[in-house]
Amino acid sequence: MFETVLKCTKCGKEYSLASGIYKCEKCGAPLDVQYDYDSIRDLIEDNDSWFREPPRVWKYWMFYPVSNLRKIVSLNEGGTRLYRMKNLEKKLGFGKLYVKNEGENPTGAFKDRGSSVEITKALEFHAKKVVVASTGNMAASVSAYGSKAGLEVTIVVPEGTPIGKLVQAVVYGAKIKIHGSTYDESLAESERMAREEGYYLTGNYHYRVEGQKSTGFEIFDQLRFDSPDWIVVPIGAGTHLRAIWKAAKEFYELGLIEKLPKIAGAQIEGYDAIVRAWKERKPITPIKEKKPTVASAIAVKAPVDGENVIKAIDESEGYLGAVTNEETMEAGMMLGKEGLFVEPSSATALALAKTMREEGIIDKDESVVIVATGHGLKDIKTWESFIKL
């Protein structure tokens, strides 16, 4: 309702919202949705009922590019709890430490936020069938929301993908198409199907960014429209971190928060292309070799939003770091002792925050929010091998 144009995040070229493209046709970079923020300000300014409304994804509908709210596809996503970790605060030396538990979403991961908006947009574009390349959380989420909307969902996966990762998507009604030996080949096939076979393409594109902004909106809302000093986010494709930073800037521009947080991003060792590029001030070089990792959900060789992650880190005066498999599992066990069971990929955020505190990057008086992106049951085999039952 308040969206204006699509704008390339790299070269700045603008496109109509009706164009249906998913990346810049000039340079191939991701796109960003632009809004009329003055009109949004007029809508929510002095709107006491809006401020009192409990946090959930569609509370913030005015910040999404949805023209018909009657088409919303929702499974009551969002509204995930923000836990104060007082025991870990004392143990690790933080001023305040919170965990945003995204495992409470309908399919067990933060992806549901983006899927709700993305599948709603699919209906607005009169789509009948959608496609996504994924072997994990995205596959499950798109399948659930696509089926809820009455759409045909096809998941493209590479050869050798463990069936355990696809069970959830199949139960939701998705069709599985095996193509290629790597995720990159599966992604190329999903894009081809969108171009040539009439599928609506879903995945780490601009409409998913808009839905995933709600993680950031809810954090500020749950802190009574205050901003923590740091928000630490696991990085796979980088889209979630990019979205949270956009949410911060939007709330700041409208005066809903008085300061911007610093953003930190955690990558797992062996898949740290963004970290290396940021530290060396060089272009991002995709990872070539497949390496053993406990954090399969964020083991991305060529992160589509890598440049936007670096931009967010620089703008926020934040930090990027890679953590080891051992540090990740130890952090997951720490969260377990606080009553939270997260997938290993989620634990990378706490592992990085711990290192940042030890190195003085995070001050002892600063407040930190860890974004735990998925439930521990999403990757139960990794946990089984670690604790050796």
C-alpha positions, 0 to 999 in steps of 0.5 A: 500500500505504501510501496513505491518502486524496486531499487537495485541495491548495487547500481541503483536502477529502479523498476516498477513493482509490477515488473515481477523481476527478482534481481537487477536486470542490469547488474544482477544484484538483489533488489530493495523495496522503497516506501513512502515513509511520510504516509506510514508516519501519518498512519501510526503517529499517535496511534495508541492502539497500534503501539499497544498491539502485541508484536506479530508479523502482520502488525507491521503490514504498512512496512510490507509491499502488500496491496490487498490485505485480504490475500494475506497467507498466515499461520500466525507466524511471529510474536516469538518470545524474547528471553532474558538470559540472566545466568549467561549474562553473569557467566559471560559478562554481558550487561544484558543478554536476550535471545529471540527464539525463532524456533517458535514459528509454525515450521520451526524457523525464522523463514516463516516470516518471509514466506508469509509475505512472499506467498501473499505476493505470489497470490497478488501476482496470480501465481498457481505454482511456486518453486524454491531451491532449498534443502532445509528450512526454506523448503519446509516454510515455502511448502507450508505457506504455499499449500495453505494458499492452495498453490502447487509447490516444487522444491529443487534439491541437489543429488544426495540431499538427505531425505530427513531434511525434506520430510517436513516439506513433503508432509506439507504437500510439496513435490521434490525435483532432484537436479544437479550435484550442488545447491548452486545448480539447483538454484539455477534450475529453479530460476530457469523454471520461473523464466520458462515454465511459469513458476513463481520464484521464491527464495532469498529475494526482495519480498522475503527480505520485507517479511523478515524485517519483522524479526527486527521490528519485534525486537524493538517492540518487545524492548518497548521501542528501545534499541539494544546496543547489539543484535547478533545474527547467524549468516547463511545467504545474509538475507535475514541480517540485511532485513533486520538492519533495514527494519532498524533504519525504518524505525529510526527514520520514523522516530520509533527508536532513538538510536540504531543498534550495531549489527554483528554477523556470525558465519561458520568456519569453512563457509566464511566468505563474507567475513574474509571479504570484510576483513580483507576489504576485498570482493567476496569470493565464493567458497569452492570446497564442500567442508564438514560442518555442524551448521548446515543451514548456513553453509552457503558457498555463494551468499546472495546478500553478501554485499548487503551484509557488509554494507549493513555492518559498515553502516552500523559500525558492527562486526563480522566473525567466523566461529568453529564447530566446537564453539558452536556446539558449546554455545548450543549447550549453554543455551540448553542450560537456559531452557532453549533447544536450538539448531546448531546454526542458531548457536553460532550467534551466541558463540560469536557474541561470547568471543566478541565479549572476551575480546572487548568488542562488546562492552561489559555494560552493553545490551545484546540480542542473539537471534536464534533462527531455528529449533533444535529438532530441525537438525537432530542428527547433528545433536545426536552425533555431538552428545553421543547417545 
